[in-house]
Amino acid sequence: MKNFSWGHGVVIALFAFIAFILSMLFLFPNGQKNSEMVTDNYYEEELQYQDVIDAKKRADTLQEKPTYSQDTNGIKIQFPKDYNNSNTTVKFVLNRTDDQNLDIKKAVQIDANQSFTIPTRVLSKGNYTLRLMWTKDKTDYRIDYDVIWK
């Protein structure tokens, strides 16, 4: 057997490191699987983010906030019963956390029961972020909910 020197050790360590890096690249390629941006207009929305912060703060100060519930019909958003929905526009964005092709963005009308429903047929099982935005008398409000649709 040949004498083992420190040079041999360096070469073995280098090859072991290269083998480790290559195994990480080929055995775990899923690292890039969920690398989509939350929105295509990320930078434009980032510039307007102070408006979002202000809308969230205003929604936090409300005595009664809109709530959501789930049933076989879909996700129901319920505004407070005494909410006056005149001069109100409501829209929501349902962001799918793992696939932006399943995102839903829509402006809706509140019905006589002060609610609206996102129907089951447009939902897929998984995790969503529900961003509920409404404008009442030119004042913006926003609440975000984490939703798990089963």
N, C-alpha and C positions, 0 to 999 in steps of 0.2 A: 504494500500500500504506500502511496506517495504521501509525502509530508503535507499536512494541511496548514497553510499560512493565512495570515490576516487578509491577504489579497483574495484568496479563495472565498473567505467569509463575506467580503464585500460583494463579490460577484453573485454569490448565492442569495444574499439579502436583496440585491438589486433585481434579480430574476423573480424572487418571491414577491416583491412589491409590484412588479409589472404584472405578474400573474394575478395578484389580488385585484388590481385596478381593472384589468380586462374581465375578470369574473364579475365584478360589480357592474360593468357595462352590459355584459351579455346575459347575466342571470337575473338582473333587476332592471329591465328596461321600462318598468311602469312608473318611474320617477317623473317622466314627462307627461303621463296620462292626464293629469288634472292641472295643466298649465295654462288653461284659458283665462283671459281677463274676465272680470265680472261683467263688463260692458264694453262694447266696441268704442264708445265715445268716452273712454276713461279720463283722458286728459282734459277734455272740455268740462266734464262733470266735476273734476277735481277743482277746477277754477271756481266753480259755483258752490263748493261744498259748505261755505259759511252760511248760505241760504238754507241748506239741509240741516245744519246744526241749529239754526234759529227756529226752523219749523219743528224740529224734535223737541226743543226746549218749550215752545208754546204748547205742544201736545202734552208734555209732561205736567204742565200747570193746570190742565183741565180737571175739573172735579170728577166727571165721568168720561171715560175714554171708550172708543169703539173696541169691541171684543170679537174674537173669532171662535167658531166651534166647528166640529166636523161631524157629518153624518153620512148616510148613504147617498144623499143628493149632492154632496160636495162640501166645500168650505163656505160657511156662512159668516159674513161680516155683519155685526149688529151694532148700530149706533145707539146711543142712549135714547130711551123712549120719548123724552121731552125735547129732543134735538129738533130745531127748526131748520129744515133743509132747504129753505129758500136761499137764493144766491149762493148755492153750494155746488161745486164741481168735485167729483170723486174719481180718482183713478188708482189703479194698483199695478204693481209689478210683482210677479211670482217668479223669482229666480231659482232655477234648479242648480243646486250646488255642484253637481258633477257633469252636467251637460247643458250648455246654453241653448241647444236646439229645442229643449223642452220648456224654455222660458215663456211666460205669458204676460203680456202688457196690454192693459185695456182701460178705457174710460167707461164708467158705469153710471147708472141712475139708481138712486136709493128708492125703494118701493114704499108703500104706505106704512109698512111695519118698521121703517127706518133701517132696512137691511138690504143686502144683496147676496147672491150665492154664486160662487165659482163652481160650475157644474163638474160632476165626476168625470164626464167624458173627455175633458181636456187635461185631466190630471193623470200622472203616472206615479207608481209607488216610488217613494224616496223622500229625500230632504229638500225642503224649499226655504227660501227667505221671502216672506211676504212683506212688501213695502207698501203700506197704505198711505196715500197722500190725498189730502183734500184741501180745498180753498173755500173759505167762508168769508164773504164780504171782503174780498181781496187780501185775506190773511191766510198764509199757508201753514198747514199742519202736516206732520208725518209721524207715523209709528211703524216700527219694524218688528216683525214676529218671526221666530223660527218655527217652521211647521214640518211635521213628519207625516206624510200621507201614506196610509197603509192600504 
